[in-house]
Amino acid sequence: SIFMENSAYTTNQLVYVADKEASGYSEFLTIPGWSIMGSAIDSLVRTYDTNFGDPRLPNQSEHSVLRYSLNIARPWSFFVWKLLLPLLIVLASSCAALLLAPQHIDSRVALPVTALLTAVFLQETYADALPDLGYLVLMDKIYVMAYILIFASILEVIIMAYWVDQNDAIWRRRVMWIDLALLAVQIIVMATGLTWLVTQPWAED
């Protein structure tokens, strides 16, 4: 959004009137990685509870504001192939740790920890292309879900490593069944959560 406000004159002296019919944007305007969904222009009024240090003025003043907004959104192809697919591969590598034999403790721990560091790096990379925002966008919410699943994998392999140390064949079979159960739960949560997030109204913002 672009705001234009006159700080010298109040609404008693000057008012901006939005020309909704003749306002828009050039057909040649492009923003790499984004689709332009439309534009809007509005006339607003801002009220300030101060006289700005001038005792001759009232303690409250109103100023006219003109706001022009350009609405943009990520194309779904860009979202899926450049943002979502790398994260899904990282999650798959984290889940792969649960498919390894219980005695491979080092590899079982290394995979989800590496996936966690990679996910943090991926989030920082895409966030650098966005302005500072005071709220979570769709990808932020997907990354929160990914962090929870990766942390669950890390916690699982740590607990299972303690059980395997008992060097009992029965415990090893139990660990394998628990790993497969957690893997199934993670896949269900990931698929359900991702579907729910992308179908919410905020996914269009």
N, C-alpha and C positions, 0 to 999 in steps of 0.2 A: 504494500500500500504506500501511496505517496500522499502526504498531507501538505496543504498550503494554507497558512494562517496569517492574517494580518495582525501584528502586535501593536500597531499604532492606533488603529481605529476600532471602536466597539461596534456592535450590531446596530446601534442608533445612527451610525455614520456610514457603514459599509457592510454589505452582505454579499457573499458569493452565491451565485445561483448556478446549479449544475445543469449543463447542457446535455441531457441524456440522449437526445436524438443524434447529435453531431459528434459525440465523443466515442472513442474506440481505440484501436491500435492498428498498426500497419500490417498488411497481409504478408509482408516480407520479414516480419519479426519472428525470430526463432530463439529458443533457449535450449542449448544442448542438454539432453537427458530429461527434458520436460515437455509436456504437451500443454499448450495454452487452451484453457477451457472457456475463456470469456473474460469480460471486464465489467466494471461497475463504477459509477461516479455518483457521489452523494454530497449534499450540503449539510453540514453539521454546525452546532453551536457549542462552544466550550465556555464554561463558567469558572471564573477565578475569584476566590474569596480574599481578595487583597486589592489595595489601591496602588501597588507597586512603588510605594514610598512617596507618592504624590498626595499630600493631604487635601488637595483641591478636588480629587476624584472620589467617588463613592467607594465603600469597602468591598464592593462586588462589581465585577464587570464581565460582560459577555462578548466573545469574539467569534466572528464567522470563520468556519473552516471548510475547505473543499478537500474531499478524499477521493482519490482515484485508486482503484484496486484492480490488479491483474490476477486472475485465478489460474493457477497452474497445478498440474498433477503429473505423477510419474506414469509413463506408459506401462501397461502390464507386462509387455515383453521385456522391458528394461528391468522392471521389478523382479521378474522371475529369474531371468538369466544372469543378471549382474549383481543382484542383491540377495535373493533368496537361495539360489542354487549353491553358491559357495558355503553358506551357512549350513545347508542340509548336508553337504559333504563332510563338513566338520563334525556335525552331530552323528553322522554315520560312523566316522572314525572313532568317536567316543563310545558309541554303542558296541563297536567291534571288540572292545576290550572284554565285554561280557561273554564273547564267543571263544575266547582263549581258555586253554586248560588252566585250572586253579593253581597249578604249580608255577606257572609263568608270572610270578607276582610283579617283577620289574616291568614287563611289557604291559601288564594289565593296569598298572598305575600310570605309566608314562603316556599311554594313549589319551585318556580323558584329561590329564593335566595339560598336555600339548594342545588338545582341542580347546580347552578353556583359554589359553593364551592366544591361540589363533582367532577365536571368536572376539576377544577384546580388541585385537588388532583390526579385524574386519569392521567392527562397529566404529572404531575411531576413524577408519578410512572413509566410510560413507558419511559420517557425521561432519567431517571437514568440509564437505560440499554443501552443507546446509548452514543457514544463518543461525545465530544463537536463538533458541526457542525456550519458552517457559513451560512447555508441556511435552508429553511423549508422543512421537509420531508412530505410525504403524510398525515400522521396522524396530523401533525401540522396544515395543511390547513383545515382538517376536523374539528379540534377543533376550529379554527377561525370561521368557519361557525356556529358551535354549540354555541359559545359565543354570536354571533350576534343574534341568535334565542332566547337564554335565556334572553338576555338583552331586546329584543323586548317584551317578556312575562312580564318581570318586569315593563317595561314602561307602558304596557297595563293595568296591574292590578292597578298601581298607578293612572293613569288617570281615569280609570273606578271607582275607589274608590271615587274619587272626585265627579263624576256624581251621584253615588248612594247616597251620603250624601244629595242630594236634596230631598230624600224620596218621589219620585214620581214613580208610577207604570209604567208610560210610559217610563221614563228613565231606569227603571230596565229591561224592555223588550228590549230597544235599546242596553243596555249593553250586554245582552245575545246574541243578534244577532251579535253585533260587535265581541264578544269573539269567536263565532263560525266561523265568517269570517276570523279572524286572525289565528285561529287554522287550518283552511283549507289552508290558505296561507303558514303557517309554514310547514305543511306536504308536500305541493308541492315543496317549496324551499328546504327542507331537502332531499327529494327523488331526485329532479332534480340535486341539487348541488352535492350530493354524487355520483350519476351516472356519472356526468361530471368529477368529480375529479378522480375516479378510472379508467376511460377509457382514461385518458390523458397519453402521453408517459412517464411522470415522475413517474407514478404509478408503473412502472416496476423497478425503481431505488431503 
